[in-house]
Amino acid sequence: MDLRQLRYFVTIVEVGSFSRAAQVLHVAQPALSQHVRNMEMDLGVELLFRSPQGVRATEAGETLERHARLILNQMEVAREAVKGGQNEPEGEVRFGLPGTVSQMLCVPLISEARRRYPKIKLRVAEAMSGFVLDWLREGKIDLGVLYRTVSDRNLEARRVLSETLALVGPARPAGDLLGTDEPPPGPVSFTTVSHLTLILPSPGHGLRALITEQAQAESAHLSTVIDIDTYGQIKMLVEGGLGYSILPVAAVQAEVQEGRLRQWPLGQPVLSRDLHLVRPCDRPLSNAVRAIEELAYITLIRLVQEGAWPATLVNPEEEYSRKS
C-alpha cells in the first residue's frame, strides 16, 4: 500500500460511493475499484461491503481507515514542517459542531477563515455531541466542540463559555391546551417542571442527560410526551402549544424577542452548561488546524462579548486540560 491508496480508500469510505469518490478525487472509477481490490488482495481481507445503496467499511476496513487517517495527518504535518513553519497555513481542517453551536459559530468562523487563511479548506460537520466525540476519538475530525468535559487520555478540552438554560413555553397561556397551570414568574424548580408536559431531546442527547441528572438531584421525575433531537422542531411544537421544553437561552432568543415563545429561569442557581473546544493530543496538529483552533476560540469570545451569544465567558487564561 502507498499514501495514494490510503487517501483514495479514506475518501471512498467518507462519501460512501465509488462514483462520488471518483468525482472528488478526479480519478476514473475503474481505477479506484482496482486500487481497492489490490489493497484487499495485499491484506487478505475484505475492506468494503458493497450494496446497491453504496459502500461502507467492514470491520477490517474501519481499522484500516483509523490508521490511514493518522498516517495521512502525520504526512501533512511533516510536509508543513519541511516547507517551514512560518509559511501561510494551508490544507484541510475538519471541524465537528453540535447543531446549536453550528448555527451561532459556523457562518462567522467560515467567513473569517476565508478572509485570513484562503489556503485552508474548512469542512464543518454537524451532529449531536455524542457523535462529535466519537469522530474525535476515531480521528475523523481535527477539532470539535462539546458540551461536556472529556475523560479520554487522547483528547484535550478547553472550556470557553457557560450558557444558561431556560424553561421555554408558548407565547400565550397554554393551560387549556396542556391541562396544566402556568409556571410561576420567578425561577422555576424541577419539581414544578415535573408537572408540565415536556418536549425534549431524546435520551442519549447531551442536553437531555444534563436535564435528567439535575432533575434526579432534586428528586423530580420528568414526563415527556415527545422526544425529538432537532431544536427547530422542538421550538415549533412548543410554539404550537403542545408542551414546554428546556433549551439554551441562545437557541430561543430570536423567538422570545419576536413574542413567539416565553422563557423562565430554571433552578436555583440557574441551570447552565459549559462549552468546550476539544482537540486530539495523541497526534501532531498541522499549522492549519492550529490556526482554525485559535480562530474558533477568538470567534466564540467575540460572539459573547458582542451579545450575539447570551453566555458567560470563563477565565480567558484557562488552557487545555486532559485526563491524566
Secondary structure, DSSP 8 states (H G I E B T S, - for coil): --HHHHHHHHHHHHHT-HHHHHHHHT--HHHHHHHHHHHHHHHTS--EEEETTEEEE-HHHHHHHHHHHHHHHHHHHHHHHHH-TTS---EEEEEEE-HHHHHHHHHHHHHHHHHH-TTEEEEEEE--HHHHHHHHHHTS-SEEEESS----TTEEEEEEEEEEEEEEEESS--HHHHTS----SS-B-HHHHTTS-EEE--TTSHHHHHHHHHHHHTT----EEEE---HHHHHHHHHTTS-BEEEEHHHHHHHHHTTSEEEEEBTTTT-EEEEEEEEESSS---HHHHHHHHHHHHHHHHHHHTTSS-EEE--TT---EE--
